[in-house]
Amino acid sequence: MKTIIIIFLLTVLKSGTPYQDRTLPSYQHSAMIIVQIENVRTTEGVLRMGFYIPTDNFPDEPHRSPVFSKIHMQEDVVTDTIKNITPGTYAITLLDDTNSNGKMDYTFLGMPKEGFGFSNDARPKLLKSPDFESCSFEVTQGINRISFRVQYF
């Protein structure tokens, strides 16, 4: 048994690392987005983003869901970075989750209790979220910047 283990280890060491994940994408052509969120009312809770690509079910099933801390908020602005993004078309939704429960809270009339936002400062129409096209923006290789405001009722 010891001989089999030794042969296996020697084979592994000689051939390199067989367990290395060779399916990871190369980030040499990737992008980064510096996101500036304005009009944040409180340092309580977190900012939750939905990051969408055109094939996602916008605004319900995000491709990525980064959570930003408000700990470094300056005045009413939070700035953070989303890294390792493939260049392309994206849209962002935002929830100012002040009670950190992971969801939007509503009044008994169905109005949002917490702040929300959309890339391009797109606005909801008749209590319906804007469409992907209204919120979409292009990300190119390298550093990109986007800013938008939190909306409150």
Phi, psi and omega in degrees: 000317179299323181296319180296317180295317180297316178298317179298314181296319178296320178296317180296313181294323181289324185269004183095196182265103184288342183269000177297134181284104182272002181265357179296138180290153175279129182264012180295337178249024184269174183235168176225142178241122172268117185255126176246119182250119185254162176071032177280125188276332186214157176273357179288143176077203182223166173257122180253130179248149167248123184248117191242146169252165186304332183273356178284160176277084183286134358259027188262330185231088183290154177286323181217150181224074179290149176242128181252136174282152176260011187299330181257023181298134176244119188056248180243026185238133173243130178238134178210177186233139171250121186253165175057052179258135174283132178305143181162197181260133183221165171219151181233138168247157184221140173234125172274085187280079187295334179257006175054037179264001174082010181209162176285134175258144184235155173283173179294344177269359179089010179271143180297134175274337184247161180288156179212167178196165179223146175302155186065014183053033178298146183248144174292154179238121179050050179062024176241137180297150174295162180276170182303316183299323179292332184260349190285152178210159182265137175248126179252167179302141179099210184266128177239154179230141174216142175223147175203166186256144173283137179253141179230151172262000000 
